[in-house]
Amino acid sequence: MSKQVLTILGATGSIGVSTLDVVGRHPDRYEVFALSAHRQVEKLAALCLQFRPKIAVVAGEPEAQKLRSLLGGAPEIEVLHGAVALEQIAAAPEVTTVVAAIVGGAGLGSSLAAARTGKRVLLANKEALVMAGDIFIKTLRDSGGVLLPIDSEHNAVFQSLPVGFDYGLKHCSVRKVILTASGGPFRNTPREALRNVTPDQACAHPNWAMGRKISVDSATMMNKGLEVIEASWIFGVGAERIDVLIHPESTIHSMVQYEDGAVLAELGNPDMRTPIAHVLAYPERIASGVGSLDLVKTGKLTFEAPDLERFPCLKLAYDALRAGKNASVTLNAANEEAVAAFLDGKLSFDRIPDVVAECLDCVPGMQLNSLEDILAADQIARQAAHRVLDTCKDPA
């Protein structure tokens, strides 16, 4: 059995660390070619010394100098920096598999570079599909690359589909894709209390351990909205065939409803190492380090419809998907800016969807025919978000 040669983009984030945990359990299967991080240099240095990649990439030259110093005992590890270097390690001919786990629009270029060169792309970067779904899927088709979803929801759908589906469910007799959501930490919080939510409260997810930005997105349910858009591209279905269901236990990770009435679901403990191990070894199965699900201990499975008044971000995402053109780019960019302002203490939690909605209203629609168009639309949306944020008062 030949080894898979891996580049892990975003190695110091929660997905990257979980991936390396699984990889470390199977040294006979996987070899790490390159790791990247933005500015968590000390954490990246420790991972480099453990896994000995050939290349490590960081944000800029100051971070690169610091990393070289920390890796003084490992001069064989080449240290690079910047967006071009990220694309280089994603497209390197030695690499068979790229784990795309950079958060935000910053991961778009490197994810596309991996797709362009026909890799197995293990995708955790939502923005590759939210911002550039059409281009990304077409690029994979043209290059012969393979997309395997890491997100627990899309991975669960993938596992519940017939083997060999190809970016579309036209011939699979699928009636609905059903994405589950925990409802986050504020599922039962009175709406009037949401104004006073702190960043630490918003980042305290009841079931999953995630980074701060994605934790806030989970609390607003924008994360689920972005997943609806992702699911539309991965599985080739429109908004009308994608449902969201609140499932507080996070035991069922998503479901597929078929035309004959059957519903297939994937269940497991809420640990990202399970979907990561699945896509790393696909179509085989390997140990992930995750314990078996104890259904007796779980006790019950409960479900409810999402409250779109409490979670307007979910409705905004559906609206953007239906609108097409640059609406999803605007949604994503405005949300990133609003969440950053919230985490910096400059915007109250309940105003995040207001900022996104205002941007969707004020940014004109435009066709996106290239990566340059997408990046231009992203900048226009961010400028609009800054103007909207400038009119917002600080939290009371």
N, C-alpha and C positions, 0 to 999 in steps of 0.2 A: 504494500500500500504506500503510494507516494504521499508526501506531506503536503498539506495546504500551506501556502506561504502568504502571510497576512500583513496587511497594513491596517492599523487601527487609528482612525481619525477621531480625536477627542478621547485620548486614552486615559486622562485623569478624571473624566466625568463618571457618573454612576454607571452608564452603559459600558464605557471603556474598561472600568475596573472590574465589572462583573464578567465581561468578555475574557479578560486576562485570567480571572479566577478559573473559568472553565478551561481555557487554553492550558493553564498550568497543570491541570489534572490529566492532560493527554499529550505529553511531550513527544510521543511517537507519531501523533497525527498532525501537529501544527508547529510551524516555525514563524517567528515574528520577524518580519523584514523592517518595518518602520512603525514608529509611534509618534503621535503629535499631541501637543497641548497648547493652550493659549498662553497663560502666564503662570500656571502652577508648576514652576520650574523644579522645586524641591521634590514634589510628588512624582513628576516625570523622571527625574534623575533616579529615584528609587526604583521605579518600574524598569528603567533602562538597565540598571545594574542587575536586576533580577532576570530579565528576559533577553538581554543582549541583542537588541536590534542593530541592523547595519546603519540606520539613519534615524535621527530624532529631529522633529521640527517644532519650533516655537514661534511666537508672534513676531518678535523683532530682534534686532541685533543686541540690545541690552540683555534680553532674556537668553539669547544664544550664548553670549559671553559668560553669563552666570552658569548656564548648563554645562558648558565646556569645563569650567572650573570644578563643578561638582563631579564631573565624569573624568577627572584627571587620571584616575586609575584605569580608565577604559578608553584609550585613545583611538581604538578601532571603530568607535561609534561616531559617525559623521553627524555634525550638528548644523542644521540649516534653519532658515527663518522665512516667514512671509507666505503669501497666498500662492505664489508660483511654486514654492517648495512643496506646499500641500498637494498641488496638482501633480507634481513630479512623483511623489511617493504613492499617490493614488493610481497613477498610470504606469508605474515601473513595470517593465516586461517580466521581471522575476516574480511579481506578485500575482497570485491566483484569486485572492479573495480580499475585498476591502470592506471593513466595518465602518460605515459612515455614521458617526455619532457626534459630530460637531453640532452644537445647539445654535439655531438661528440661521439667518441668511448667509452667515459667514461660511457655512458648510456647502453652499450650493455649487461653487466652482469645482471643488475637489470631488464631490459626488458625481457631477457630470463627467469629469475627467475619467473616473473609474468606469462609468457607463460607456463612455466613448471607446474605451480600449477593451471592451468585451469581458470584463471581470464578472465574478460572482459578487454582487453588491448586496451586502447585508445592511439593510437600510433602517436607521433609527433617526435620521435627520428629516424631520417632517417637511422642512422648507423646500427640499428638492422636488417634492410633489405639489405642495401647496402653491409655491411660486412658479414652478416650471414643469408641471405634470405632463403636459402634452409633449414638450421637448424631451423630457427625461425618458418617457416610455418609448418614443420614436427612436431616440438614441440607442436604447437597449436593444430594440428590435433590429436596428441596422447593424449593430456591432456583434450581435449574437450573445450579448451579455445576459445575465440572469439576475432578477430582482427577488430577494428573499426578505420578507418583512420581519424586523425585530420587535417593533411595538407589540405589546402583548395582545392587543385587540386584533390587529391585522394578522398577526401570527396565528391567533385562534381561528379566525375565519379561514386562513390558508389551510390549516390542519383539518378543517371541517368540509373542505371542498374535494371534489374528485381529483385524483392524482393526475398531474399533467395539464391543469388548466393554464391558459396562456393569455394573461392580462385581459380577461373578459369572460363574462358568464353567459354569453348568448346561447351556448349549447349545453349548459349544465343544469337546466330546469330549476334554477334558483329563483325563488319569489322575493326574498328579502335577505339582506345582510343586516344583522342586529348587533350593534356595538354596545357593550355594557360599560357602565360608569359607576364609580363608587358614590358619586355625589359630593365628594370632597369633604372638608371639615365644616362647611357651613350649610349642609343639606337641610338642617332643621333650625338654623339661626333665624330669628325674626329679621325681616328685610331691613327694618329701620336701624338695626344694630350693625349692619354691614359697613356703614360709614366709618365706624370706629375700629375696624379690623386692623391689626398691626401686621407688618411683614412676617414676624415670627409665627403669628397665629395662622397666616395664610400658607406658610411653608410647612406646617405640621400636618402632613397628610395622614389620614387614619390607617392606611393599609400599606402604601408603597413608600420606599425610600428613594427620593428623587432630588435633582438639583432645584435651586430656588426659583428659577424662571418657570420651569415646567410645573413646579408645585403651585405657583400662583395661577398658572393657566388651568390647572386641575380644579382649583378653588373657584374660579369663575366659570368653569366648564368650557372655556375657549379651547383647552386641550382636546376635548371631545369634538368640538366643532372642526378643528384642524384635522382630526382623525376622520371625520366624515368626508372632508375634501380628499384626503389621502385615499380613503377606501374607494371613492369614485374613480380615481385614476388606476389604482392597483387592480381592482376587480372589474373595471369597465361598466359600472352601473351609475344611473342617475340618482339625484337626490331623493326621488320618490321611492327608490328601492333600498334606502338606507335608513334604518331606525336606530334610535338611541334609547336604552333602557337603564334606569337607575337600579343598581344591584349592590347594596352597601357592603356585602360580605366579600366582594371581589374574588369569588370562587369560580364562577363562570366568567371566562375572559372575553368571550363573544360567541355568537351563534350564527347559523345559516338556516334559513327556512326554505324548504323545497316545495315545488308545486304539488306534490302528493300529500302535503301536510306534515311531513317529517321535519323535525328541528334537530340539527346536530350541533353540539356544543363542545368546547374544550374547557376542562376544569383543571385546577391546580392551585397550589399555594401561591400567594402573590409575591413571586420572586423572579426578577428578570433573567436569572440564569437559565430558567426553563426554556423560554423562547430563543434565547441566545444559543443554547446547546442544540436546539432543534435546527436552527438555520446553519450553524457551523457544520453539523454532521449530515444534513439533509442529502439523500433520503434515508440515511441510517439514524439510529438513536444512540446517544452516549450519556454517560453519567454527568449530571450538572452540578452535583453538590446539594441539590434541593431535596428535602424529605418528601415522602409520599403524603398525599392529601388524606386526611382523616375525616371522612364524611360524618362519622358519629360525633366527633368533637365539634365539627362545624355546626351540626345541629339543625340549621334551617337555611333556606335560600329564599330571600325576599326580593320583590321587584316592584317598581313604581315608575310611572311616566315622569319625565323631567318637567320641572316647573319653569317655563320659558320666561315668566316674569321675574323669578328669582335669578335665573341664569340667561339673561338676554344675549350673552356672547354666543351661545349655541345657536340661537335664531339668526344672529348676524352671519354666522358661518354658512348656514343653509342658504341665506339670501345671497351671499357672495358666490357660492357654488352655482346657484341658478342664474345669476347675472352674467357669469363668464367674463371674458376679456381680462382686464387687470384687477377685477374686484378682489380676488383671493390674495393677490400681491398687496393690495392696499390694506386688506384685513390683517394680514400677517405683520406688515411693517408698523401699522398704527398700534397694534397690540404690543409688539415688542417695545415700542417707545413708551407706551402707557404703563406697562409692567415695570420697566426700568425706573420711571418716575415714581411709581408706587414704592418700589423697593428702596428708593433714595429718600423717601419721606416727603415727596413733593406733590403727591396726588393721593386722594383717599381711594380706598379699595372700590367703593361703589361707583366711582367715576370712570373706571377703566372701560366698561362698555360704552359709556357716553363718548369718550374720546374716539373709540373705534367707529361708532355710528356716525359721528360728525365727519370723520375722514371719508367714510364710504359715501356720504352725501355730497361732499365738496370736491372730491377728486374725479375729474371727468373720465369716462370710459375710453379705453384705447386698445387696439389690437396688439397682441404680443407675438411677433414672428421670429424672434431671436433672443439669445441670452442678453444681448445688449439692450433690447427693448425691455426685458424683464428687470434688469438692473436699473434702467432709467425710471421705470414705473415705481420701483422700490424707493428710489431717492425722492421722487415727487411725493409719494405717500408719507415718507418720513418728514419731509419739510412741512407738509400739511399738519402732521401730528404735532410738530414743534409749535406751529402757530396756534393750534387748539390748546396745547398744554400751557402756553403763555397766558391764555385767558382764564385758566383754572386757578382758583384760589387754593392756598395750602390747606391741608386737612385741619378741621377745627380741633 
